[in-house]
Amino acid sequence: MTFLEKLLNACRAHKSLLCIGLDPDPLLMPGVDILEFNKAIVDATSDLVCAYKPNLAFYEAMGVEGLTTLKKTVQYIPGDVPVIGDAKRGDIGSTAKAYARALFEVFGFDAATVNPYLGRDSVEPFLEYSDKGVFILARTSNPGSADFQGMTFSGGRALFEWVALKAKEWNTRGNVGLVVGATYPQELKTLRGICPNMPILIPGVGAQGGDLASAVRFGVDDRGEKAIISSSRQIIYASRDKDYAQAARRVAMQLRDEINVYIEKGTHSC
């Protein structure tokens, strides 16, 4: 089964475009073990999501123990829910090949985020895994993304548009997607127009201030699918007490249901 097939199956089974970022920060967590924390969040929310997205930085910061926790977390997530490794990797071909092997074979992610700054040869080792998803950074959710991504070049197109055009060109195996922040709804609309059939990973809803209604309206395809709307802190830190898992479920359900209301208003239902 390919990543896209797995994603659509989860979307339809759970009636959800919601992705939860599993980004453990000991300063924000209740006093529990990180693996225990992740397992409790997954147990409480796995029927409400289309995907999970661990950001590798939070695990790498804890050293070898953190990487072990990451692998055990990926293994714990139910097999019918895809897991996106938010690694933002991008390097010369030989190094990219090692990164791809680590993410897809060692950790077992179904998809990964990739930085295209070094060009096609830095992305190709990921693309060669035809059953895996490769999400190329196009318009990221952070304010500083405008420093480069918003620069305009020949033909009046911004850099993020050229990235999307290249991603479309590279999508010969049908496994490419884009990362587009919910904090830039007009750019999201533009990029959905350029890549009408690709999955789009949309971070920035919740703590980063992205507008959910716009993320849904401009992010979904013409079937009301292929948008992966990601929220992390808003859900996993909904409570910093012992009821954190129950609180996470409440917020996740509210977000999932709100997304579905916007889908029903604007497009076909997922």
C-alpha positions as CSV (number, residue, x, y, z in Angstrom):
1,M,0.0,0.0,0.0
2,T,1.3,3.5,-0.9
3,F,1.4,6.4,1.5
4,L,-1.4,8.1,-0.4
5,E,-3.6,5.1,-0.3
6,K,-3.0,4.7,3.4
7,L,-3.7,8.4,4.0
8,L,-7.0,8.4,2.1
9,N,-8.1,5.2,3.8
10,A,-7.5,6.8,7.2
11,C,-9.2,10.0,6.1
12,R,-12.3,8.2,5.0
13,A,-12.4,5.7,7.9
14,H,-12.0,8.4,10.6
15,K,-13.8,11.2,8.7
16,S,-10.8,13.3,9.4
17,L,-8.2,15.6,7.8
18,L,-6.6,16.2,11.2
19,C,-2.9,15.4,11.8
20,I,-1.5,15.5,15.3
21,G,2.1,16.5,15.8
22,L,3.8,14.4,18.5
23,D,6.3,17.0,19.6
24,P,7.1,16.2,23.3
25,D,8.6,19.1,25.2
26,P,9.4,18.2,28.9
27,L,8.9,21.9,29.9
28,L,5.3,21.7,28.8
29,M,4.4,18.1,29.6
30,P,3.0,16.7,32.8
31,G,5.5,14.8,34.8
32,V,5.4,11.6,32.8
33,D,7.7,9.5,30.7
34,I,7.8,10.7,27.0
35,L,6.9,7.3,25.6
36,E,4.1,7.0,28.1
37,F,2.9,10.5,27.1
38,N,3.0,9.7,23.4
39,K,1.2,6.3,23.8
40,A,-1.5,8.0,25.9
41,I,-2.1,10.7,23.2
42,V,-2.2,8.0,20.5
43,D,-4.6,5.8,22.5
44,A,-6.9,8.8,23.0
45,T,-6.9,10.2,19.5
46,S,-6.1,7.5,16.9
47,D,-9.7,7.2,15.8
48,L,-9.9,10.9,15.1
49,V,-6.9,11.5,12.8
50,C,-5.7,10.9,9.3
51,A,-2.0,11.0,10.3
52,Y,0.5,11.6,13.1
53,K,3.6,13.8,12.6
54,P,6.5,13.6,15.0
55,N,9.0,16.3,14.6
56,L,12.5,14.7,14.9
57,A,14.1,17.7,16.6
58,F,12.3,17.1,19.9
59,Y,13.6,13.5,20.0
60,E,17.1,14.3,18.7
61,A,17.4,16.9,21.5
62,M,17.2,14.0,24.0
63,G,20.0,12.1,22.5
64,V,20.1,8.3,22.0
65,E,17.2,7.8,24.4
66,G,15.1,10.2,22.5
67,L,15.7,8.4,19.2
68,T,14.8,5.1,20.8
69,T,11.6,6.7,22.1
70,L,10.9,8.0,18.6
71,K,11.2,4.6,17.0
72,K,9.0,3.0,19.7
73,T,6.4,5.7,19.2
74,V,6.3,5.0,15.4
75,Q,5.9,1.3,16.1
76,Y,3.1,1.9,18.6
77,I,0.9,4.0,16.3
78,P,-1.8,1.8,14.7
79,G,-0.8,0.4,11.3
80,D,-3.8,1.9,9.6
81,V,-2.7,5.5,10.4
82,P,0.2,6.9,8.4
83,V,3.1,8.6,10.2
84,I,5.0,11.5,8.8
85,G,8.5,12.1,9.9
86,D,8.9,15.9,10.1
87,A,12.7,15.9,9.5
88,K,13.0,18.6,6.8
89,R,16.1,16.8,5.4
90,G,18.0,18.0,2.3
91,D,21.6,17.4,1.4
92,I,23.8,16.2,-1.4
93,G,22.8,12.9,-3.1
94,S,24.9,10.4,-1.1
95,T,23.9,12.0,2.2
96,A,20.3,12.3,1.2
97,K,20.3,8.6,0.4
98,A,21.4,7.9,4.0
99,Y,18.8,10.2,5.4
100,A,16.1,8.5,3.3
101,R,17.2,5.1,4.5
102,A,17.2,6.2,8.1
103,L,13.7,7.7,7.9
104,F,12.0,5.1,5.8
105,E,13.8,1.9,6.7
106,V,15.2,2.4,10.2
107,F,12.4,4.5,11.8
108,G,9.7,3.2,9.5
109,F,8.0,6.5,8.6
110,D,5.3,6.4,5.9
111,A,6.3,9.9,4.7
112,A,8.9,12.6,5.4
113,T,9.3,16.3,4.9
114,V,12.2,17.3,2.6
115,N,13.9,20.7,2.0
116,P,14.4,21.1,-1.8
117,Y,17.0,23.9,-1.6
118,L,19.8,21.7,-3.0
119,G,17.8,20.6,-6.0
120,R,16.5,17.4,-7.5
121,D,19.5,15.2,-6.7
122,S,19.0,15.9,-3.0
123,V,15.3,14.9,-3.2
124,E,15.6,11.9,-5.6
125,P,16.8,9.4,-3.0
126,F,13.5,10.0,-1.1
127,L,11.4,9.9,-4.3
128,E,12.9,6.5,-5.1
129,Y,10.8,5.0,-2.3
130,S,7.7,5.0,-4.4
131,D,5.5,3.7,-1.6
132,K,6.5,6.6,0.7
133,G,5.3,10.1,0.8
134,V,7.7,13.0,0.2
135,F,6.5,16.4,1.3
136,I,8.5,19.2,-0.2
137,L,8.8,22.5,1.7
138,A,7.1,25.2,-0.4
139,R,5.7,27.9,1.8
140,T,6.5,27.3,5.5
141,S,4.4,28.6,8.3
142,N,7.1,30.7,10.1
143,P,7.3,34.5,9.6
144,G,10.9,34.4,8.3
145,S,9.8,32.2,5.3
146,A,9.2,35.4,3.4
147,D,13.0,36.1,3.4
148,F,13.5,33.7,0.5
149,Q,10.2,31.9,-0.3
150,G,8.4,35.1,-1.1
151,M,11.0,36.4,-3.5
152,T,9.7,37.0,-7.0
153,F,11.5,35.9,-10.1
154,S,11.0,35.6,-13.9
155,G,7.4,35.5,-15.0
156,G,6.3,37.2,-11.8
157,R,6.2,33.9,-9.9
158,A,7.5,33.7,-6.3
159,L,10.1,31.2,-5.3
160,F,7.5,29.1,-3.5
161,E,5.5,28.8,-6.8
162,W,8.7,27.6,-8.6
163,V,9.2,25.0,-5.9
164,A,5.7,23.7,-6.5
165,L,6.2,23.6,-10.2
166,K,9.3,21.6,-9.7
167,A,7.6,19.3,-7.2
168,K,4.9,18.7,-9.8
169,E,7.6,17.8,-12.4
170,W,9.3,15.4,-9.9
171,N,6.0,13.6,-9.1
172,T,6.6,10.9,-11.6
173,R,5.9,8.2,-9.1
174,G,2.8,9.9,-7.6
175,N,4.4,10.2,-4.1
176,V,5.1,13.9,-3.8
177,G,3.3,16.4,-1.7
178,L,3.8,20.0,-0.5
179,V,4.2,21.7,2.9
180,V,2.3,24.9,3.0
181,G,1.6,26.8,6.2
182,A,-1.9,27.7,7.2
183,T,-0.5,31.1,8.2
184,Y,-0.4,32.0,4.4
185,P,-3.9,31.2,3.1
186,Q,-3.5,33.1,-0.2
187,E,-0.3,31.3,-1.0
188,L,-2.0,28.0,-0.1
189,K,-4.8,28.8,-2.6
190,T,-2.2,29.5,-5.2
191,L,-0.3,26.3,-4.6
192,R,-3.4,24.2,-4.6
193,G,-4.2,25.7,-8.0
194,I,-0.7,24.7,-9.3
195,C,-0.9,21.2,-7.8
196,P,-4.6,20.3,-7.7
197,N,-4.1,16.6,-7.1
198,M,-1.1,16.5,-4.6
199,P,-1.5,16.0,-0.9
200,I,-0.7,19.2,1.1
201,L,0.6,19.1,4.6
202,I,-0.7,22.2,6.3
203,P,1.0,23.1,9.6
204,G,0.4,26.4,11.5
205,V,-3.1,25.9,12.8
206,G,-3.5,26.6,16.5
207,A,-0.5,27.9,18.4
208,Q,0.9,29.6,15.3
209,G,-2.3,31.4,14.5
210,G,-3.3,29.9,11.1
211,D,-6.9,30.3,10.2
212,L,-8.6,26.9,10.1
213,A,-11.5,27.8,7.8
214,S,-9.0,29.1,5.2
215,A,-6.8,26.1,5.6
216,V,-9.7,23.8,4.8
217,R,-11.2,26.0,2.0
218,F,-7.9,26.4,0.1
219,G,-6.2,23.3,1.1
220,V,-8.5,20.5,0.1
221,D,-8.8,19.1,-3.5
222,D,-12.0,19.0,-5.4
223,R,-13.2,15.9,-3.4
224,G,-12.6,17.6,0.0
225,E,-9.5,15.4,0.6
226,K,-5.7,15.5,0.3
227,A,-5.2,18.2,2.9
228,I,-3.4,17.2,6.1
229,I,-4.1,19.8,8.7
230,S,-1.6,19.6,11.4
231,S,-1.9,20.8,15.0
232,S,0.5,19.9,17.8
233,R,0.7,22.1,20.9
234,Q,-3.0,23.0,20.8
235,I,-3.9,19.3,21.2
236,I,-1.1,17.6,23.1
237,Y,-0.8,20.3,25.7
238,A,-4.5,21.0,26.1
239,S,-3.9,20.0,29.7
240,R,-0.7,19.8,31.7
241,D,-2.3,17.7,34.4
242,K,-3.0,14.0,34.7
243,D,-6.1,14.4,32.4
244,Y,-3.8,15.4,29.5
245,A,-4.9,12.5,27.2
246,Q,-8.6,13.1,27.8
247,A,-8.1,16.8,27.2
248,A,-6.2,16.1,24.0
249,R,-9.1,13.9,22.8
250,R,-11.6,16.7,23.4
251,V,-9.6,19.3,21.5
252,A,-8.8,16.8,18.7
253,M,-12.5,15.9,18.3
254,Q,-13.4,19.6,18.3
255,L,-10.9,20.3,15.5
256,R,-11.8,17.3,13.5
257,D,-15.5,18.1,13.6
258,E,-14.8,21.8,12.9
259,I,-12.8,20.8,9.8
260,N,-15.7,18.6,8.6
261,V,-18.1,21.5,9.0
262,Y,-16.0,23.6,6.8
263,I,-15.7,20.8,4.2
264,E,-19.4,20.3,4.1
265,K,-19.9,24.1,3.6
266,G,-17.4,24.3,0.8
267,T,-16.8,21.0,-0.9
268,H,-17.6,17.4,-1.0
269,S,-17.4,15.7,2.4
270,C,-14.4,13.6,3.3
